[in-house]
Amino acid sequence: MGKNIFDLTADFIRSKNNCACGKPKHSAVSDCLKFLTLCTVLCILPVGLFAAQMPEWVHNKNAVYPETQYLSQLGISNDKEKSKTEAIAAISRYLKTSVESNLSTTFTSNDKKENISVVDETKISSDIELFGVQFTEPYYFKKQKKWYCIAFINRAQAWAQYQPVIEQEKTKFYSFFNKTTENPNLLEKVNDYKNAYIAGRELLKTLSFGRILNPVAEQNYKNDRENIALIPQLLSSVIRESSLYLDISQDYENIIKNAVSSQLAEYGFPIVNQKSLALYTVKVTVDTDAAYSDEIYSIYPKLSVNIIWQDTKSMFEYSCSKEKVAAYNESRVLKNGFSQLAEDINQNLKTKLNESFGF
């Protein structure tokens, strides 16, 4: 029966270290024990120390990279390096989806969702690169024959790098928002409010991104969010306070007056009967280019509407014209022609107002 390593070791030491009497020296016994201990340890170590152990983040990434401190995503691939690419792509997709969801909730007006432009995924990916994204050493999951990798971003560090972008957009926003308080021409404020709202949308995009990076720090911009949300109300207030007086050059049975005043009132403008009580004059010019020949009356009806500030500055313009209207009866011609103008007013004036005074 063959000897094992321990028996062979003992024989070797006895042959080299026995005294003349045949008994082992004390030091030889000690060396033997040490050698046996070393052999035992070496037999055990490959099982415990050198075996590849599965990192905890493979099955529980939040235990290693808690959400309060890190933004992290898992990447899985057949290729080791591609697992890193998949991990950072997962972060980009997460941010894009989260920002768009945030914006769709934020941008509401009159209980109607506004159209939200798709967040630029390329820009998000480039922003991520600025935040010093880090990776775990990819781990090969032998059972699944896949490489696993975590891409992670330190939230506090990312916020410190991204906050200057937020501050830049905030400055742009208030350059328009604060300007509105300085102008006595109310309708002129509309452009400032519109510009402020456009700048505010960009600020909200950066805040939505920042909220994902560091939701606690982003709360410091709560007042700015509220100011942006106020703009539609402030703009409506401007319209409600801009009283109008109608000055119509000619009409027939109040057809033009009724059409113009009803559309302006429906949009929110108050209509007054005295010019002295109005902030603006609505100059309505009607031209018929009337003609009479061979007992036939004819007109080429056209109209223009101007909202004027202090009789000098035009704040709004709208015009329309119709084809020739002819008949043997002058009243019928005028009624028909003016009715066509009124129909155009009812269909298009409010749309034109919204282009000038809406978002």
PyMOL commands that set and color helices and strands:
alter all, ss='L'
color gray80, all
select helices_A, chain A and resi 5-17+26-48+56-58+61-64+80-106+121-130+155-182+186-213+215-241+255-267+275-277+330-357
alter helices_A, ss='H'
color red, helices_A
select strands_A, chain A and resi 70-77+108-109+112-113+134-135+139-141+146-154+244-248+271-272+280-287+291-293+296-299+302-309+313-321+325-327
alter strands_A, ss='S'
color yellow, strands_A
deselect
rebuild
show_as cartoon
